[in-house]
Amino acid sequence: MWHSVFMPARDHSHGQQRTIQDTGSQNLPSGIDASHTDPRAFGLTKVAYGVGETIELLSIGRTSLYAAVKRGELTPIKFGKKTLFYAMDLAAFLTRLKSAALHAASGRRPKV
């Protein structure tokens, strides 16, 4: 199973630890849990991606990536000087974006 690849808790630069289950379902409509999203559903085949790869995968700029980090939507992991993003976190982020877009679209009324 995909979850077995990841360690249950991660060190964060600000001293907090979060489990995989904690990362997923923030800002989702009820009934949708992004923590169980399989990264392979988004074509993510590696366990973690560097900043350049993440920017390319998400089709966003560096400023937008770090804005998402600042908002707490993505968590960077430092490995020496390298900054990485877990595929599981990227999949949860994409799931939240998709569900937010669907939720916003369902709230729109057709113009008459």
Secondary structure as the mmCIF struct_conf table of DSSP 4:
data_model
#
loop_
_struct_conf.conf_type_id
_struct_conf.id
_struct_conf.beg_label_comp_id
_struct_conf.beg_label_asym_id
_struct_conf.beg_label_seq_id
_struct_conf.end_label_comp_id
_struct_conf.end_label_asym_id
_struct_conf.end_label_seq_id
HELX_RH_3T_P HELX_RH_3T_P1 TRP A 2 VAL A 5
BEND BEND1 PHE A 6 PHE A 6
BEND BEND2 PRO A 8 PRO A 8
STRN STRN1 ALA A 9 ASP A 11
TURN_TY1_P TURN_TY1_P1 SER A 13 HIS A 14
BEND BEND3 GLY A 15 GLY A 15
STRN STRN2 GLN A 17 THR A 19
HELX_RH_AL_P HELX_RH_AL_P1 ILE A 20 GLY A 24
TURN_TY1_P TURN_TY1_P2 GLN A 26 ASN A 27
TURN_TY1_P TURN_TY1_P3 SER A 30 GLY A 31
HELX_RH_3T_P HELX_RH_3T_P2 ALA A 34 HIS A 36
HELX_RH_3T_P HELX_RH_3T_P3 PRO A 39 PHE A 42
TURN_TY1_P TURN_TY1_P4 GLY A 43 GLY A 43
BEND BEND4 LYS A 46 VAL A 47
STRN STRN3 ALA A 48 GLY A 50
HELX_RH_AL_P HELX_RH_AL_P2 VAL A 51 LEU A 58
TURN_TY1_P TURN_TY1_P5 SER A 59 SER A 59
HELX_RH_AL_P HELX_RH_AL_P3 ARG A 62 LYS A 70
TURN_TY1_P TURN_TY1_P6 ARG A 71 GLY A 72
BEND BEND5 GLU A 73 LEU A 74
STRN STRN4 ILE A 77 PHE A 79
TURN_TY1_P TURN_TY1_P7 GLY A 80 LYS A 81
STRN STRN5 LYS A 82 TYR A 86
HELX_RH_AL_P HELX_RH_AL_P4 ALA A 87 GLY A 107
#
